[in-house]
Amino acid sequence: MGNLPANSKENLSTANAQIEIADGIAVIKISGDWLVSDKRPDSDTIIGKLPPDAREIKFDASALGKFDSALICFLLKIYDASIERKTALSLASLPESAVSLLNLATAVNIKTNESKNYHNKNIFHEVGTHTISTLQKVKQQLAFLGEFTMAFCNIFRLRSRFMASDLMKAVQRSGPNALLIVSLISFLVGLILAFVGAIQLSKFGSTIYIADLVGLAMVREMGAIMVAIVMAGRTGAAFAAELGSMKVNEEISAYRTFGISPMEFLVLPRMIALVLMFPLLTIFADLTGIIGGFAIAWGMFDINYESYLAHTANFLDLTQCLAGIGKSVVFGIIVAMVGCMKGMTCGDSAEDVGLATTSSVVTSITLIVVADAIFAVLFNIFGI
């Protein structure tokens, strides 16, 4: 630990602390060597001698010798006592190294003589704090949307700047690398739909309509929704974590310093990749789900694949297929937008990155369900 110039061994003195009171100011005179290995005054005894009505506590360290963490512990207890009593604390006469260590221990700047302002929080304070915080978040999100809109328009003006390699990397991560998990989820969803439908249809001897049920459910609803949910938890969260970490490490600030737009260089490639891959993943999910339905139809009711595929092809039309693919584009925009927004607007700590990642997944899934409900109403109005 830090110390003052070492005294000779012959001049070593025992640690001591005395209190003098004058005009409402308590002065703690510290002398001797404050070392962990040596005997020193009990801090609770010293604190007990402090007058409760003192308006300020000061130190006199003119006779202080060597010190280590023993002195810091003593000062920390005096500091806690001053906070508890709402008494101003002055550290002016203490060695600079001791003050620095005490600042680290308390994680606040206590070099000033002003006491910390404490107040009791009530419901109005909490409501006001949350309102201000919400308005700040809305402001950040609107600023993000505005900046993204300008960056997106620059694509059509041929002024957008991002690396093709970054776009291809994002396409690889958002598309081919996601095929395995999308295949597994879609196959199981198709299998479950077929199994649940078969239980009811078998009562009427209409098990062949399993193909119609699974095909319609996967193409119109489940294919796009399951891809969106999987990608929100997989890719959207990854976008939020990556951009959030870059913000914490001030990499995004470095981009701006060099005149590079983070929106164009970081957000646009991810957005374009996800929007391009969502329809393809949805088509793949639809086919995989239909195969899952066929596994139940063939395994439980001996329906051959010619009959199953013929029923599926006859029941589905291009409008229904395009309806599901169109929804997938909107879902892709939601997942990419939310993931990038949460990452770009997160705080400056590791905890904030974790919160942004979690919030990205929850917000994306919520907006996906809301968007799907809106599509259901619109499709019903237009008879799709």
C-alpha positions as CSV (number, residue, x, y, z in Angstrom):
1,M,0.0,0.0,0.0
2,G,1.0,3.6,-0.3
3,N,3.1,5.2,2.6
4,L,4.9,8.3,3.6
5,P,8.7,8.5,3.7
6,A,9.8,5.7,6.0
7,N,11.1,6.6,9.4
8,S,14.0,4.9,11.0
9,K,13.2,1.8,13.0
10,E,14.2,3.6,16.2
11,N,11.5,6.3,15.6
12,L,8.7,3.9,15.0
13,S,5.7,5.0,17.1
14,T,2.4,3.3,18.0
15,A,-0.7,4.2,16.1
16,N,-2.9,6.7,18.0
17,A,-6.0,8.7,17.3
18,Q,-7.4,11.6,19.4
19,I,-10.4,13.8,19.0
20,E,-10.5,17.5,19.6
21,I,-13.8,19.5,19.3
22,A,-14.0,23.2,18.6
23,D,-16.9,25.3,17.2
24,G,-18.8,22.2,16.1
25,I,-15.9,20.7,14.2
26,A,-14.4,17.4,15.3
27,V,-10.7,17.0,14.5
28,I,-9.3,13.5,14.6
29,K,-5.5,13.7,15.1
30,I,-3.8,10.6,13.6
31,S,-0.3,9.9,14.6
32,G,2.2,7.0,14.6
33,D,2.5,4.1,12.2
34,W,-0.8,2.5,11.1
35,L,0.2,-1.0,10.1
36,V,-1.9,-4.2,10.0
37,S,0.8,-6.0,12.0
38,D,0.9,-3.4,14.8
39,K,-1.5,-2.5,17.5
40,R,-3.8,0.4,16.7
41,P,-6.9,2.2,18.2
42,D,-10.3,0.7,18.0
43,S,-12.3,2.5,15.3
44,D,-15.7,1.9,17.1
45,T,-14.3,3.6,20.2
46,I,-13.2,6.6,18.2
47,I,-16.5,6.9,16.4
48,G,-18.3,6.6,19.8
49,K,-16.5,9.7,21.0
50,L,-17.6,11.8,18.0
51,P,-20.3,14.3,19.1
52,P,-23.6,13.6,17.4
53,D,-24.2,17.3,16.7
54,A,-20.8,17.9,14.9
55,R,-21.3,19.7,11.7
56,E,-17.9,18.6,10.2
57,I,-15.2,16.0,10.7
58,K,-11.6,16.8,9.9
59,F,-8.3,15.0,10.1
60,D,-4.9,16.1,11.3
61,A,-2.3,13.8,9.8
62,S,0.8,15.9,10.5
63,A,2.2,13.3,12.8
64,L,1.3,10.3,10.7
65,G,4.1,7.8,10.0
66,K,3.9,4.7,7.9
67,F,0.5,3.3,6.9
68,D,-1.0,0.5,5.0
69,S,-4.6,-0.9,4.6
70,A,-5.1,-0.5,8.4
71,L,-5.4,3.2,8.0
72,I,-7.7,2.9,5.0
73,C,-10.0,0.6,7.0
74,F,-10.1,3.2,9.8
75,L,-10.8,6.0,7.4
76,L,-13.5,4.0,5.7
77,K,-15.4,3.5,9.0
78,I,-15.1,7.2,9.8
79,Y,-16.5,7.9,6.3
80,D,-19.4,5.5,6.8
81,A,-20.1,7.2,10.2
82,S,-20.2,10.6,8.6
83,I,-22.6,9.4,5.9
84,E,-24.9,7.9,8.5
85,R,-24.8,11.1,10.6
86,K,-25.1,13.3,7.5
87,T,-21.9,15.1,8.6
88,A,-19.5,16.8,6.2
89,L,-16.1,15.1,6.0
90,S,-12.8,16.8,5.1
91,L,-9.8,14.8,4.0
92,A,-7.6,17.8,3.1
93,S,-4.7,16.9,5.5
94,L,-4.5,13.2,4.6
95,P,-1.8,11.9,2.2
96,E,-2.9,11.9,-1.4
97,S,-2.3,8.1,-1.7
98,A,-4.7,7.5,1.3
99,V,-7.4,9.7,-0.2
100,S,-7.0,7.9,-3.6
101,L,-7.4,4.4,-1.9
102,L,-10.4,5.6,0.0
103,N,-12.0,6.9,-3.2
104,L,-11.5,3.5,-4.7
105,A,-13.0,1.8,-1.7
106,T,-16.1,4.0,-1.7
107,A,-16.4,4.4,-5.5
108,V,-17.2,8.1,-5.2
109,N,-15.3,11.3,-5.1
110,I,-15.2,12.4,-1.5
111,K,-12.4,15.1,-1.7
112,T,-15.0,17.8,-1.4
113,N,-16.3,18.9,2.0
114,E,-19.9,18.7,1.1
115,S,-22.0,16.0,2.6
116,K,-24.0,13.7,0.4
117,N,-27.6,14.8,-0.1
118,Y,-29.9,12.1,1.1
119,H,-33.6,12.2,0.7
120,N,-36.5,9.7,1.0
121,K,-37.9,8.5,-2.3
122,N,-41.6,8.6,-2.6
123,I,-44.1,7.5,-5.3
124,F,-43.9,10.8,-7.1
125,H,-40.1,10.6,-7.3
126,E,-40.3,7.0,-8.7
127,V,-43.0,8.0,-11.3
128,G,-41.0,11.0,-12.3
129,T,-37.7,9.0,-12.6
130,H,-39.3,6.3,-14.7
131,T,-41.1,8.9,-16.9
132,I,-37.8,10.7,-17.6
133,S,-36.1,7.4,-18.3
134,T,-38.8,6.3,-20.7
135,L,-38.8,9.6,-22.6
136,Q,-35.0,9.4,-22.9
137,K,-35.3,5.9,-24.4
138,V,-38.0,7.0,-26.8
139,K,-35.8,9.9,-27.9
140,Q,-32.9,7.4,-28.5
141,Q,-35.1,5.1,-30.5
142,L,-36.5,7.9,-32.6
143,A,-33.0,9.1,-33.3
144,F,-32.0,5.6,-34.3
145,L,-34.9,5.3,-36.6
146,G,-34.2,8.6,-38.2
147,E,-30.5,7.8,-38.7
148,F,-31.4,4.4,-40.1
149,T,-33.9,5.9,-42.6
150,M,-31.3,8.3,-43.9
151,A,-28.7,5.5,-44.2
152,F,-31.2,3.2,-46.0
153,C,-32.1,6.0,-48.4
154,N,-28.4,6.3,-49.3
155,I,-28.6,2.8,-50.7
156,F,-30.8,4.0,-53.5
157,R,-28.7,7.1,-54.0
158,L,-25.6,4.9,-54.3
159,R,-24.0,6.7,-51.4
160,S,-24.2,4.0,-48.8
161,R,-20.8,2.7,-47.5
162,F,-20.4,-0.8,-46.2
163,M,-18.1,-3.7,-47.0
164,A,-19.5,-6.5,-49.2
165,S,-17.5,-9.0,-47.0
166,D,-19.5,-7.8,-44.0
167,L,-22.7,-8.3,-45.8
168,M,-21.7,-11.8,-47.0
169,K,-20.6,-12.7,-43.4
170,A,-24.0,-11.6,-42.1
171,V,-25.8,-13.6,-44.8
172,Q,-23.8,-16.6,-43.9
173,R,-24.6,-16.3,-40.2
174,S,-28.3,-15.4,-40.7
175,G,-29.0,-18.0,-43.4
176,P,-27.0,-21.2,-43.9
177,N,-25.8,-21.3,-40.3
178,A,-29.4,-21.2,-39.0
179,L,-30.7,-24.0,-41.2
180,L,-30.1,-26.7,-38.7
181,I,-32.1,-25.2,-35.8
182,V,-34.8,-24.0,-38.2
183,S,-35.1,-27.5,-39.7
184,L,-35.4,-29.1,-36.3
185,I,-38.0,-26.7,-34.9
186,S,-40.1,-26.7,-38.1
187,F,-40.0,-30.5,-38.4
188,L,-41.2,-30.8,-34.8
189,V,-43.9,-28.2,-35.3
190,G,-45.2,-29.9,-38.4
191,L,-45.1,-33.2,-36.6
192,I,-47.1,-31.8,-33.6
193,L,-49.7,-30.2,-35.8
194,A,-50.2,-33.5,-37.7
195,F,-50.4,-35.5,-34.5
196,V,-53.0,-33.2,-32.9
197,G,-55.0,-32.9,-36.0
198,A,-54.9,-36.7,-36.6
199,I,-56.5,-37.4,-33.2
200,Q,-59.6,-35.4,-34.2
201,L,-59.7,-36.3,-37.9
202,S,-59.4,-40.0,-37.2
203,K,-62.8,-39.9,-35.4
204,F,-64.4,-39.0,-38.8
205,G,-62.3,-41.2,-41.0
206,S,-60.7,-38.2,-42.6
207,T,-57.1,-38.6,-41.8
208,I,-56.0,-37.7,-45.4
209,Y,-56.9,-34.1,-44.5
210,I,-53.8,-34.1,-42.2
211,A,-52.0,-32.9,-45.3
212,D,-54.3,-29.9,-45.8
213,L,-54.2,-29.0,-42.1
214,V,-50.4,-29.1,-41.8
215,G,-49.8,-27.4,-45.2
216,L,-52.1,-24.5,-44.5
217,A,-50.9,-24.0,-40.9
218,M,-47.2,-24.0,-41.9
219,V,-47.5,-21.9,-45.0
220,R,-49.8,-19.2,-43.6
221,E,-48.7,-19.0,-39.9
222,M,-46.3,-21.4,-38.2
223,G,-43.5,-21.3,-40.8
224,A,-42.9,-17.6,-40.6
225,I,-43.6,-17.3,-36.9
226,M,-41.3,-20.1,-35.9
227,V,-38.5,-18.7,-38.1
228,A,-39.0,-15.3,-36.6
229,I,-39.0,-16.5,-33.0
230,V,-35.9,-18.7,-33.5
231,M,-34.0,-15.9,-35.3
232,A,-35.0,-13.4,-32.6
233,G,-33.4,-15.6,-30.0
234,R,-30.4,-16.5,-32.1
235,T,-29.5,-13.7,-34.5
236,G,-31.3,-10.7,-33.1
237,A,-29.8,-11.3,-29.7
238,A,-26.4,-11.8,-31.3
239,F,-26.7,-8.4,-33.1
240,A,-27.6,-6.7,-29.8
241,A,-24.7,-8.3,-28.0
242,E,-22.2,-7.5,-30.7
243,L,-23.2,-3.9,-31.1
244,G,-23.6,-3.4,-27.4
245,S,-20.1,-4.7,-26.7
246,M,-18.7,-2.4,-29.4
247,K,-20.5,0.5,-27.8
248,V,-19.0,-0.4,-24.4
249,N,-15.5,-0.7,-25.9
250,E,-16.1,2.7,-27.6
251,E,-15.5,1.1,-31.0
252,I,-18.7,2.9,-32.3
253,S,-17.3,6.2,-31.1
254,A,-14.1,5.4,-33.0
255,Y,-16.1,4.9,-36.2
256,R,-17.7,8.3,-35.8
257,T,-14.3,9.9,-35.1
258,F,-12.9,8.6,-38.4
259,G,-16.0,9.9,-40.2
260,I,-17.5,6.4,-40.8
261,S,-21.2,6.1,-40.2
262,P,-21.9,3.2,-37.8
263,M,-25.4,3.0,-39.1
264,E,-24.2,2.3,-42.7
265,F,-21.1,0.3,-41.7
266,L,-22.6,-1.9,-39.0
267,V,-26.4,-1.8,-39.1
268,L,-27.2,-1.9,-42.8
269,P,-25.3,-5.1,-43.6
270,R,-27.1,-6.9,-40.8
271,M,-30.5,-5.5,-41.7
272,I,-30.1,-6.4,-45.4
273,A,-28.8,-9.9,-44.7
274,L,-31.7,-10.7,-42.3
275,V,-34.4,-9.4,-44.6
276,L,-33.0,-11.4,-47.5
277,M,-32.7,-14.6,-45.5
278,F,-36.0,-14.6,-43.8
279,P,-38.2,-15.4,-46.8
280,L,-35.8,-18.2,-47.8
281,L,-35.7,-19.6,-44.3
282,T,-39.5,-19.4,-44.2
283,I,-39.9,-21.4,-47.4
284,F,-37.4,-24.0,-46.1
285,A,-39.4,-24.1,-42.8
286,D,-42.6,-24.6,-44.6
287,L,-41.3,-27.6,-46.5
288,T,-39.7,-29.1,-43.4
289,G,-42.9,-28.7,-41.5
290,I,-44.9,-30.5,-44.3
291,I,-42.3,-33.3,-44.2
292,G,-42.9,-33.5,-40.4
293,G,-46.6,-33.8,-41.0
294,F,-46.0,-36.5,-43.6
295,A,-44.0,-38.5,-41.0
296,I,-47.1,-38.8,-38.8
297,A,-49.4,-39.4,-41.7
298,W,-47.3,-42.2,-43.1
299,G,-46.2,-43.7,-39.7
300,M,-49.6,-43.8,-38.1
301,F,-52.1,-44.0,-40.9
302,D,-50.1,-45.5,-43.8
303,I,-50.8,-42.5,-46.1
304,N,-48.3,-42.7,-49.0
305,Y,-46.4,-39.7,-50.1
306,E,-48.2,-39.3,-53.5
307,S,-51.5,-38.8,-51.8
308,Y,-50.1,-36.6,-49.1
309,L,-48.3,-34.3,-51.6
310,A,-51.3,-34.3,-54.0
311,H,-53.6,-33.1,-51.2
312,T,-51.1,-30.5,-50.1
313,A,-50.6,-29.1,-53.6
314,N,-54.3,-29.1,-54.4
315,F,-55.3,-27.3,-51.2
316,L,-52.6,-24.6,-51.2
317,D,-52.4,-21.8,-53.7
318,L,-49.9,-19.0,-54.5
319,T,-51.8,-16.4,-52.5
320,Q,-51.5,-18.4,-49.3
321,C,-47.8,-19.0,-49.9
322,L,-47.1,-15.4,-50.7
323,A,-49.0,-14.3,-47.5
324,G,-46.6,-16.3,-45.3
325,I,-43.6,-15.1,-47.2
326,G,-44.7,-11.5,-47.0
327,K,-45.1,-11.7,-43.3
328,S,-41.6,-13.2,-43.0
329,V,-40.2,-10.0,-44.6
330,V,-41.9,-7.9,-42.0
331,F,-40.7,-10.2,-39.2
332,G,-37.2,-10.0,-40.5
333,I,-37.3,-6.2,-40.4
334,I,-38.6,-6.3,-36.8
335,V,-35.9,-8.8,-35.6
336,A,-33.0,-6.9,-37.3
337,M,-34.3,-3.4,-36.3
338,V,-34.9,-4.3,-32.6
339,G,-31.6,-6.2,-32.3
340,C,-29.5,-3.4,-33.8
341,M,-31.4,-0.7,-31.9
342,K,-31.0,-2.4,-28.5
343,G,-27.3,-2.8,-29.2
344,M,-26.6,0.7,-30.4
345,T,-28.6,2.4,-27.6
346,C,-27.5,0.2,-24.6
347,G,-25.6,1.6,-21.7
348,D,-21.8,1.6,-21.0
349,S,-21.4,-1.5,-18.8
350,A,-21.4,-5.3,-19.2
351,E,-24.7,-5.4,-17.3
352,D,-26.2,-3.1,-19.8
353,V,-25.1,-5.3,-22.7
354,G,-26.8,-8.3,-21.0
355,L,-30.0,-6.3,-20.4
356,A,-30.0,-5.1,-24.1
357,T,-29.7,-8.7,-25.3
358,T,-32.5,-9.9,-23.1
359,S,-34.7,-6.9,-24.1
360,S,-34.0,-7.5,-27.7
361,V,-35.4,-11.1,-27.6
362,V,-38.5,-10.1,-25.5
363,T,-39.3,-7.0,-27.6
364,S,-38.8,-8.8,-30.9
365,I,-41.1,-11.7,-30.0
366,T,-43.7,-9.3,-28.6
367,L,-43.7,-7.2,-31.8
368,I,-43.8,-10.4,-33.9
369,V,-47.0,-11.6,-32.2
370,V,-48.5,-8.1,-32.5
371,A,-47.6,-7.9,-36.2
372,D,-49.0,-11.4,-36.8
373,A,-52.3,-10.4,-35.2
374,I,-52.5,-7.3,-37.4
375,F,-51.8,-9.4,-40.5
376,A,-54.6,-11.8,-39.4
377,V,-57.1,-8.9,-39.3
378,L,-56.0,-7.4,-42.6
379,F,-56.1,-10.8,-44.3
380,N,-59.6,-11.3,-43.0
381,I,-60.7,-7.8,-44.3
382,F,-59.3,-8.4,-47.8
383,G,-60.4,-12.1,-47.9
384,I,-56.9,-13.5,-48.2
